[in-house]
């Protein structure tokens, strides 16, 4: 039963992540924490191990997505700017992974809940602007600004195990004038590099349960193939709207749970 649950978590998070560029960590982390604390399905799950497992899974989610998007054409994914953002993402992710050791379950719930609420607002703004964005809009990437912004995004990736794409996708559209589809595809580079650095930081601290991670990686491969295949044919706006509602409800629950435990 444990394997089935992990496969479902990995597939669903990868499908959603590859469709709208959020990486899937925002689904994996709270789900693992909940199942680890409320059921007997998963053992050894703490806040830190959930973040570590998520980071490990997202390394491969990002890698699988990069390969799949590259097969769809060179103009689908912006490799140059993706790796430019990674200059800031990588050290930021290492810092975030280190800081995660200081979070207990109570404060993690409160901080992560607030973070999810902010993410839902950012996604609302992103979708509003994306609807008005021309597909042939000219990118305007300021290198120092891009590196500074991505450094702080990296901190959140290492701290929460969310891969960085959930923040960088809106940022690319809003601040750097990326078209929505290119931003989603390019965010997979960011997810890959940020998660690689985060995983390194969490492995050193013993925050990764490898057999759980392996099942999630295999499931994410299947989910990513499905998500990338339907990326250009599905109305991702409906999926994004559903995700925002889920994020808001989840953030309220986590904040309430955190404060009620103080």
PEMOHU-V759679 format. One record per pair of residues at least 6 apart in sequence whose C-alpha atoms are under 7 Angstrom apart, sorted by the first residue. I is the first residue (numbers start at 1). J is the second residue. D is the distance in Angstrom with one decimal. If there is no record, write none. Layout:
BEGIN
<<I & J & D> <I & J & D>>
END
This chain:
BEGIN
<<2 & 41 & 5.4> <2 & 42 & 6.8> <3 & 215 & 6.9> <6 & 215 & 6.5> <6 & 216 & 5.9> <7 & 215 & 6.4> <7 & 216 & 6.0> <7 & 219 & 5.0> <9 & 28 & 6.5> <10 & 216 & 4.8> <10 & 219 & 4.9> <10 & 220 & 4.8> <11 & 219 & 5.0> <11 & 220 & 5.0> <11 & 222 & 6.4> <11 & 223 & 4.2> <12 & 223 & 6.5> <13 & 24 & 4.3> <13 & 27 & 5.9> <13 & 28 & 6.7> <14 & 23 & 6.9> <14 & 24 & 5.6> <14 & 61 & 6.6> <14 & 220 & 5.1> <14 & 223 & 4.9> <14 & 224 & 5.1> <15 & 223 & 4.7> <15 & 224 & 5.4> <15 & 226 & 6.3> <15 & 227 & 4.3> <16 & 24 & 6.6> <16 & 227 & 6.8> <17 & 23 & 4.2> <17 & 24 & 4.6> <18 & 65 & 6.8> <18 & 224 & 5.9> <18 & 227 & 5.3> <18 & 228 & 5.9> <19 & 227 & 5.3> <19 & 228 & 6.4> <19 & 231 & 5.3> <19 & 236 & 6.8> <20 & 184 & 6.0> <20 & 236 & 6.9> <20 & 240 & 7.0> <21 & 165 & 5.8> <21 & 166 & 6.3> <21 & 169 & 6.3> <21 & 184 & 4.5> <21 & 187 & 6.1> <22 & 165 & 4.9> <22 & 166 & 3.9> <23 & 58 & 6.7> <23 & 162 & 6.5> <23 & 163 & 5.8> <23 & 165 & 5.7> <23 & 166 & 6.5> <23 & 191 & 6.4> <24 & 162 & 6.8> <25 & 54 & 5.9> <25 & 161 & 5.8> <25 & 162 & 4.0> <25 & 163 & 6.4> <26 & 162 & 5.6> <28 & 54 & 6.1> <29 & 50 & 5.4> <29 & 51 & 5.9> <29 & 54 & 6.2> <29 & 161 & 6.9> <32 & 50 & 5.8> <33 & 45 & 6.5> <33 & 46 & 6.5> <33 & 47 & 6.2> <33 & 50 & 6.2> <35 & 41 & 6.7> <35 & 42 & 6.4> <36 & 42 & 5.1> <36 & 43 & 6.0> <36 & 45 & 5.1> <47 & 105 & 6.0> <48 & 100 & 6.5> <48 & 101 & 6.7> <48 & 207 & 5.7> <49 & 207 & 4.4> <49 & 208 & 5.4> <49 & 209 & 6.7> <51 & 160 & 5.8> <51 & 161 & 4.5> <52 & 161 & 6.6> <52 & 199 & 6.1> <52 & 202 & 5.4> <52 & 207 & 5.2> <52 & 208 & 4.9> <53 & 208 & 5.2> <53 & 209 & 6.3> <53 & 213 & 5.4> <54 & 161 & 5.5> <55 & 161 & 4.9> <55 & 163 & 6.7> <55 & 195 & 4.9> <55 & 198 & 6.1> <55 & 199 & 5.3> <56 & 195 & 6.6> <56 & 199 & 5.4> <56 & 213 & 6.6> <57 & 213 & 6.0> <57 & 216 & 6.1> <57 & 217 & 5.1> <58 & 163 & 6.4> <58 & 191 & 6.7> <58 & 192 & 6.6> <58 & 195 & 5.9> <59 & 191 & 6.9> <59 & 192 & 4.7> <59 & 195 & 5.1> <59 & 196 & 5.5> <60 & 217 & 6.4> <61 & 220 & 5.9> <61 & 221 & 6.5> <61 & 224 & 6.6> <62 & 188 & 4.7> <62 & 189 & 6.3> <62 & 191 & 5.4> <62 & 192 & 4.4> <63 & 192 & 5.9> <64 & 221 & 6.4> <64 & 224 & 6.8> <65 & 188 & 6.2> <65 & 224 & 6.2> <65 & 228 & 7.0> <66 & 188 & 6.0> <66 & 189 & 6.5> <68 & 228 & 6.8> <69 & 76 & 6.4> <69 & 77 & 6.6> <69 & 185 & 6.6> <70 & 76 & 6.9> <70 & 77 & 6.7> <76 & 182 & 5.6> <76 & 185 & 6.6> <77 & 182 & 5.6> <77 & 185 & 5.1> <77 & 186 & 5.0> <78 & 182 & 6.9> <78 & 186 & 5.5> <79 & 186 & 6.9> <82 & 186 & 5.7> <82 & 189 & 5.6> <82 & 190 & 6.2> <83 & 189 & 6.9> <85 & 146 & 6.0> <85 & 147 & 5.6> <85 & 150 & 5.7> <85 & 190 & 7.0> <86 & 190 & 6.0> <86 & 193 & 6.3> <87 & 147 & 6.3> <88 & 147 & 4.6> <88 & 148 & 6.3> <88 & 150 & 5.0> <88 & 151 & 4.1> <89 & 150 & 5.0> <89 & 151 & 4.7> <89 & 153 & 6.5> <89 & 154 & 4.3> <89 & 194 & 5.6> <90 & 154 & 6.4> <90 & 193 & 6.4> <90 & 194 & 5.3> <90 & 197 & 5.6> <91 & 151 & 6.8> <92 & 151 & 4.6> <92 & 152 & 6.0> <92 & 154 & 4.2> <92 & 155 & 4.5> <93 & 154 & 4.2> <93 & 155 & 4.8> <93 & 157 & 5.7> <93 & 158 & 4.3> <93 & 194 & 5.7> <93 & 197 & 5.8> <93 & 198 & 5.1> <94 & 158 & 6.2> <94 & 197 & 5.8> <94 & 198 & 5.5> <94 & 201 & 5.6> <95 & 155 & 5.9> <95 & 158 & 7.0> <96 & 154 & 7.0> <96 & 155 & 4.1> <96 & 156 & 6.1> <96 & 157 & 6.8> <96 & 158 & 4.1> <96 & 159 & 4.2> <97 & 158 & 4.2> <97 & 159 & 5.1> <97 & 198 & 5.5> <97 & 201 & 5.4> <97 & 202 & 6.0> <98 & 201 & 6.5> <99 & 159 & 6.4> <100 & 159 & 5.0> <106 & 258 & 4.8> <106 & 261 & 6.4> <107 & 258 & 6.4> <109 & 254 & 5.0> <109 & 255 & 6.0> <109 & 257 & 7.0> <109 & 258 & 5.1> <110 & 254 & 6.1> <110 & 255 & 4.5> <110 & 258 & 5.0> <110 & 259 & 6.9> <113 & 251 & 4.0> <113 & 252 & 6.6> <113 & 254 & 5.0> <113 & 255 & 5.2> <114 & 251 & 6.2> <114 & 255 & 6.9> <116 & 247 & 6.0> <116 & 251 & 5.5> <117 & 247 & 6.6> <117 & 248 & 5.5> <117 & 251 & 5.5> <120 & 244 & 5.1> <120 & 247 & 6.1> <120 & 248 & 6.4> <122 & 170 & 6.9> <123 & 170 & 6.7> <126 & 170 & 5.0> <126 & 173 & 7.0> <126 & 174 & 6.8> <130 & 173 & 6.9> <130 & 180 & 5.9> <133 & 179 & 6.4> <134 & 179 & 6.7> <135 & 179 & 5.2> <137 & 177 & 6.6> <137 & 178 & 6.9> <137 & 179 & 6.4> <138 & 177 & 6.5> <139 & 176 & 5.8> <139 & 177 & 4.8> <139 & 178 & 5.5> <140 & 176 & 5.0> <140 & 177 & 6.0> <141 & 176 & 5.2> <153 & 164 & 5.8> <153 & 167 & 6.6> <154 & 164 & 6.1> <154 & 194 & 6.1> <157 & 163 & 4.8> <157 & 164 & 4.9> <157 & 194 & 6.6> <158 & 198 & 4.8> <163 & 191 & 4.5> <163 & 194 & 5.8> <163 & 195 & 5.3> <164 & 190 & 6.4> <164 & 191 & 5.6> <164 & 194 & 6.5> <165 & 187 & 5.0> <165 & 188 & 6.8> <165 & 190 & 6.2> <165 & 191 & 5.5> <168 & 187 & 6.5> <169 & 183 & 5.4> <169 & 184 & 5.9> <169 & 187 & 5.8> <172 & 178 & 5.4> <172 & 183 & 6.0> <173 & 179 & 6.3> <173 & 180 & 6.4> <173 & 183 & 6.6> <202 & 208 & 6.5>>
END
